[in-house]
Amino acid sequence: MIIVSVLITLYNRKDLIRETLDSVLLSAYKDFEVIVVDDCSTDDSYAVALEYAKKDARVRVFKNETNLGDYKNRNKAASYAQGKYIKYVDSDDIMYAHCLQVMVEAMEKYPDAGFALCAKADYYHKYPMLLSSKEAYKEHFEEFGHFDRSPGSAIIKKEVFDKVGGFSGERMIGDFDLWFRIAMYYPMVKMVTGLYWSRIHEAQESQTDYAREQYAALRNMVIERYFAHKDCPITESEKNKYRQQIKRYNRFSAVKQFAQRLIR
């Protein structure tokens, strides 16, 4: 059995996908496959990916018949995966050579874990370390912001991904939603950060006005969804405390955003 399926969803990244694929193929950890799913690119991205598939048997490339969008295409990529774990790498990011080694070792150390996320430094515990569902939820709100991580920060047990139904498909918040859902039922591993490079550029949705204006509301919607769930691992008093924290944060963010617009 393959240990890790590295999943790359691809759309119009012909100038960046080579660097991404090179970084994965140079991984120090060797037991992996690479699955690239092109979402109807209008440039030469698919052709570039095919070049790699012809040179390296570990690379498999697929092309969607219709454009699925970001999170639905992530689910599509996972459907091709043969590995015990799945590891997403965006087609404009770089995976450092030690990334897979660190992530696999973290998951293998804790067989009950459903997933692992790169986390802020914990000055009282060494990594990797296992968190219960309740601990993961509480740490997210109290100091670590675990569920604000992108898919590139995670490694997920494939059978767990399938059991919880994968990404919701909701715009911009599919990953935020998935971490809440997995952590509700499975322990989470905290890992060191700095395992990959997330490139920032203007073509990303996160850099749009829509993202700046809507993300906070979408994020709050997800939080309330899991607060209302019968299996939510935290108490009502804890939920209310975190709601107050979120309100204060949102007020601060709104003032900051307004001030930035005035400066422009």
GIKA-V875025 format. One record per backbone hydrogen bond with DSSP energy under -1.0 kcal/mol. NH is the residue of the N-H (numbers start at 1). CO is the residue of the C=O. If there is no record, write none. Layout:
# GIKA-V875025
<<NH	CO> <NH	CO>>
This chain:
# GIKA-V875025
<<4	31> <5	85> <6	33> <7	87> <8	35> <10	37> <16	13> <17	13> <20	16> <21	17> <22	18> <23	19> <24	20> <25	21> <26	22> <27	24> <28	97> <32	30> <33	4> <34	58> <35	6> <36	60> <37	8> <38	62> <39	10> <48	44> <49	45> <50	46> <51	47> <52	48> <53	49> <54	50> <55	51> <56	52> <59	56> <60	34> <62	36> <64	38> <73	69> <74	70> <75	71> <76	72> <77	73> <78	74> <79	75> <80	77> <81	78> <84	2> <85	3> <86	156> <87	5> <89	7> <93	90> <94	197> <96	195> <99	96> <102	98> <103	99> <104	100> <105	101> <106	102> <107	103> <108	104> <109	105> <113	110> <114	187> <116	155> <117	189> <118	153> <119	191> <129	190> <131	188> <136	132> <137	133> <138	134> <139	135> <140	136> <141	137> <142	138> <143	139> <144	139> <145	140> <148	145> <149	146> <153	150> <154	151> <155	116> <156	86> <157	114> <158	84> <161	157> <162	158> <163	159> <164	160> <166	161> <177	173> <178	174> <179	175> <180	176> <181	177> <182	178> <183	179> <184	180> <185	182> <186	182> <188	131> <189	115> <190	129> <191	117> <197	94> <204	201> <207	204> <208	205> <212	208> <213	209> <214	210> <215	211> <218	214> <219	215> <220	216> <221	217> <222	218> <223	219> <224	220> <225	221> <226	222> <227	223> <228	224> <232	229> <239	235> <240	236> <241	237> <242	238> <243	239> <244	240> <245	241> <246	242> <247	243> <248	244> <249	245> <250	246> <251	247> <252	248> <253	249> <254	250> <255	251> <256	252> <257	253> <258	254> <259	255> <260	256> <261	257> <262	258> <263	259> <264	260>>
